[in-house]
Amino acid sequence: MDMNNEKLLKWLFETNAIRVCPQDKPFWYTSGTIGPYYINTHFLYGSEEKANKLLAFIDREKENVLKCPERILEKQ
């Protein structure tokens, strides 16, 4: 496995981005199918808490279409 794949795999678990369902409660995907795991890719932003804060910020700023991208970059 190359270094980038190892990093991604590590981040998936460190940020709790990957979730495995209990044996009797599979995840329902938006496609309408079920499956044993779910990946919250936005958690790779750093953590669930950081991702939720960024998404909340975007929700507050999205009305100002012209300034929103700039404001998001300022947060970095």
VEXFI-360624 format. One line per 2 residues: their letters; for each residue x, y, z of N, C-alpha, C, O. Coordinates in pm, 1 decimal. Layout:
BEGIN
A) X/Y/Z/X/Y/Z/X/Y/Z/X/Y/Z; ...
***
This chain:
BEGIN
MD) 85.7/-117.6/0.0/0.0/0.0/0.0/89.9/123.3/0.0/186.5/131.0/75.9; 56.9/219.7/-86.1/142.7/337.7/-90.0/108.9/433.2/24.7/8.5/416.8/94.0
MN) 194.5/532.0/42.4/185.0/623.9/156.2/51.6/698.8/159.7/-6.9/714.2/266.9; 2.4/745.9/43.9/-124.4/819.7/41.9/-241.2/731.7/84.0/-329.5/776.8/157.0
NE) -242.6/607.6/39.0/-349.3/515.7/79.0/-343.8/488.3/228.5/-447.3/481.1/294.8; -223.9/473.2/280.8/-208.4/449.9/424.7/-258.9/569.7/504.7/-326.0/553.2/606.7
KL) -226.0/691.1/457.6/-271.5/812.6/525.7/-423.9/821.4/524.9/-486.2/850.6/627.0; -482.6/795.8/408.4/-627.8/803.2/397.6/-694.3/701.4/489.0/-790.8/733.4/558.5
LK) -643.6/581.1/488.9/-699.5/476.9/574.4/-689.2/517.2/721.8/-783.3/498.0/798.8; -575.1/572.7/759.8/-554.7/618.3/897.5/-654.3/729.0/933.1/-714.9/726.0/1040.2
WL) -671.3/827.0/843.1/-763.6/938.3/868.3/-908.1/891.1/879.0/-984.7/943.3/960.0; -945.6/792.2/797.4/-1082.6/740.4/803.3/-1117.3/693.0/943.8/-1228.7/714.5/991.6
FE) -1022.1/628.9/1009.1/-1047.8/577.1/1143.4/-1022.4/681.7/1251.8/-1096.7/687.1/1349.8; -919.6/764.4/1236.4/-889.7/866.9/1337.2/-1001.9/969.0/1351.1/-1028.7/1017.2/1461.2
TN) -1067.0/1001.9/1241.0/-1172.5/1103.5/1243.4/-1311.5/1043.0/1260.2/-1411.6/1114.7/1259.3; -1317.2/912.3/1275.4/-1445.5/839.7/1283.0/-1530.3/859.6/1158.4/-1653.2/854.9/1164.4
AI) -1464.0/881.7/1045.2/-1536.0/900.0/919.6/-1601.4/770.3/873.3/-1706.1/773.0/808.6; -1540.9/658.5/905.9/-1598.6/530.7/866.0/-1674.6/471.7/984.1/-1624.5/466.1/1096.3
RV) -1793.8/429.1/956.3/-1878.3/369.8/1060.3/-1926.6/233.7/1011.8/-1965.8/218.5/896.1; -1923.5/137.2/1098.9/-1972.8/2.6/1069.0/-2100.9/-16.4/1149.5/-2105.9/14.0/1268.6
CP) -2203.4/-66.8/1083.3/-2333.9/-79.6/1149.2/-2336.6/-197.5/1245.6/-2257.2/-290.8/1233.0; -2428.3/-192.8/1342.0/-2451.8/-311.5/1424.7/-2501.7/-425.0/1334.8/-2555.1/-400.5/1226.7
QD) -2484.4/-545.6/1379.3/-2516.5/-662.3/1297.3/-2659.8/-661.2/1244.0/-2683.2/-702.5/1130.4; -2754.3/-615.4/1322.8/-2894.7/-622.4/1282.6/-2954.3/-488.8/1237.5/-3075.7/-478.4/1219.5
KP) -2869.1/-385.3/1218.7/-2919.4/-253.5/1178.7/-2832.1/-193.8/1068.1/-2748.6/-107.6/1095.2; -2850.8/-238.9/944.1/-2769.6/-184.8/834.6/-2803.2/-37.5/808.1/-2910.3/11.2/844.3
FW) -2710.6/30.2/745.1/-2732.7/169.5/706.8/-2819.0/174.2/581.3/-2804.6/91.1/491.7; -2908.6/271.9/575.9/-2984.9/298.4/454.3/-2911.4/408.4/380.1/-2887.8/516.2/434.7
YT) -2875.5/381.2/256.4/-2807.3/480.7/173.7/-2910.8/564.6/99.3/-3026.1/524.0/85.0; -2869.1/680.7/52.4/-2961.5/767.3/-21.2/-3010.3/702.5/-150.1/-3112.8/743.5/-204.6
SG) -2939.7/603.8/-198.7/-2982.1/531.5/-319.3/-3100.1/439.1/-291.4/-3159.7/383.9/-383.9; -3133.7/422.5/-163.0/-3243.1/334.4/-126.1/-3199.7/192.0/-96.1/-3283.0/106.1/-67.2
TI) -3069.8/167.0/-102.9/-3017.3/34.3/-70.7/-2962.0/35.3/71.5/-2949.4/140.8/133.7; -2929.7/-81.8/121.3/-2871.9/-92.1/255.0/-2729.9/-144.7/245.1/-2691.9/-206.4/145.6
GP) -2652.2/-119.8/348.9/-2514.9/-167.4/350.4/-2457.2/-169.9/490.3/-2516.1/-114.7/583.3; -2342.0/-233.8/505.9/-2282.0/-254.1/637.4/-2194.3/-139.3/687.8/-2157.0/-138.0/805.2
YY) -2161.1/-44.2/602.5/-2073.5/64.5/646.4/-2119.1/195.9/583.8/-2195.1/198.3/487.1; -2070.4/304.0/641.9/-2101.0/437.8/593.3/-1975.8/521.6/610.9/-1907.8/511.0/713.0
IN) -1944.8/604.3/512.9/-1827.9/691.8/522.9/-1873.9/837.2/516.4/-1932.3/880.8/417.2; -1847.2/910.2/622.0/-1874.1/1054.2/627.8/-1748.2/1125.3/579.7/-1662.8/1161.2/660.7
TH) -1735.9/1145.9/450.4/-1612.3/1202.3/396.8/-1583.7/1342.4/449.9/-1467.6/1382.8/456.6; -1687.0/1417.0/487.6/-1660.7/1551.6/539.4/-1587.5/1548.1/672.9/-1528.5/1648.7/712.3
FL) -1589.4/1435.4/743.8/-1513.9/1424.2/868.9/-1363.4/1430.3/842.6/-1286.1/1461.4/933.2; -1321.5/1401.3/720.2/-1179.1/1406.5/687.0/-1126.2/1549.5/692.8/-1005.6/1572.0/682.3
YG) -1214.9/1644.2/709.1/-1175.2/1783.5/729.7/-1093.4/1796.6/857.6/-1019.0/1893.6/872.6; -1104.9/1703.4/948.4/-1027.0/1705.2/1071.9/-1092.5/1627.3/1183.6/-1026.0/1557.2/1259.8
SE) -1222.8/1640.3/1192.3/-1299.6/1566.7/1293.0/-1447.2/1593.0/1266.4/-1482.7/1679.7/1186.5; -1531.6/1518.2/1333.5/-1675.8/1540.8/1320.0/-1711.5/1681.1/1367.6/-1790.8/1750.7/1304.3
EK) -1652.8/1721.7/1479.1/-1681.7/1854.4/1534.4/-1639.5/1965.2/1438.2/-1716.4/2057.9/1412.7; -1517.2/1956.1/1384.5/-1469.4/2058.4/1290.7/-1555.4/2062.0/1164.9/-1588.5/2169.5/1114.9
AN) -1591.2/1945.0/1114.2/-1674.5/1938.2/993.7/-1810.6/2001.9/1018.7/-1860.0/2077.4/935.0; -1871.1/1972.2/1132.5/-2002.6/2028.9/1163.4/-1996.1/2180.1/1180.8/-2088.2/2251.5/1141.1
KL) -1887.5/2229.1/1239.9/-1870.7/2374.2/1254.5/-1855.7/2441.1/1118.0/-1914.0/2546.8/1093.7; -1777.4/2379.5/1028.9/-1759.9/2435.6/895.0/-1892.1/2434.3/818.6/-1926.0/2532.8/753.0
LA) -1966.4/2325.2/825.9/-2095.0/2317.4/756.4/-2194.1/2419.9/811.3/-2270.9/2478.6/735.0; -2193.2/2441.9/942.3/-2280.5/2543.5/1002.4/-2239.8/2683.1/954.7/-2325.7/2766.6/926.3
FI) -2110.0/2708.0/946.2/-2059.8/2836.2/896.9/-2105.8/2858.4/753.1/-2152.1/2967.0/718.3; -2092.9/2755.2/669.8/-2135.8/2765.5/530.0/-2285.6/2794.0/522.5/-2328.9/2876.1/441.7
DR) -2364.2/2727.7/605.2/-2508.8/2753.0/606.9/-2539.6/2898.5/639.8/-2631.1/2957.5/582.3; -2463.0/2956.4/732.3/-2486.1/3096.5/769.3/-2442.4/3192.1/658.5/-2504.8/3296.3/638.5
EK) -2336.4/3157.8/586.9/-2276.7/3248.5/488.9/-2329.3/3230.8/346.5/-2302.0/3314.9/260.8; -2402.5/3125.8/319.5/-2438.4/3090.5/181.5/-2527.4/3192.8/111.4/-2531.3/3196.3/-11.6
EN) -2598.0/3275.2/186.2/-2685.0/3375.3/124.1/-2604.7/3480.9/48.5/-2652.6/3536.6/-50.3; -2484.1/3508.2/94.2/-2398.7/3605.0/27.3/-2312.6/3530.0/-74.7/-2196.8/3497.6/-48.1
VL) -2370.4/3503.3/-190.2/-2308.5/3418.0/-291.7/-2169.9/3467.3/-332.7/-2079.5/3386.1/-352.5; -2151.8/3595.8/-345.5/-2023.8/3648.4/-392.8/-1914.1/3642.8/-286.8/-1797.3/3623.2/-320.4
KC) -1949.0/3659.4/-162.0/-1849.2/3662.4/-54.4/-1828.5/3527.7/14.1/-1727.3/3507.8/81.2; -1921.6/3436.2/-1.7/-1915.4/3308.6/70.7/-1783.2/3233.9/48.8/-1719.9/3193.8/146.5
PE) -1739.2/3213.9/-76.8/-1612.6/3140.5/-94.7/-1494.2/3208.4/-25.5/-1410.1/3142.4/35.4; -1489.6/3340.2/-36.0/-1381.3/3415.1/28.2/-1386.0/3398.7/180.2/-1282.5/3378.6/243.7
RI) -1503.8/3407.1/237.4/-1519.1/3393.1/382.9/-1479.2/3253.1/429.7/-1419.9/3237.5/536.4; -1511.7/3152.2/350.2/-1473.5/3014.9/385.6/-1321.9/3001.6/385.0/-1264.3/2941.8/475.8
LE) -1257.1/3057.1/283.1/-1110.9/3049.4/276.1/-1044.6/3125.4/390.2/-937.7/3085.8/436.6; -1105.5/3232.4/435.6/-1051.3/3308.1/549.0/-1047.7/3223.7/675.7/-961.2/3243.1/761.1
KQ) -1140.9/3130.5/688.2/-1147.1/3045.6/807.2/-1031.1/2947.0/812.3/-998.9/2896.0/919.6; -969.2/2919.9/701.6/-861.4/2821.7/697.2/-742.6/2877.7/765.1/-639.2/2811.5/773.2
***
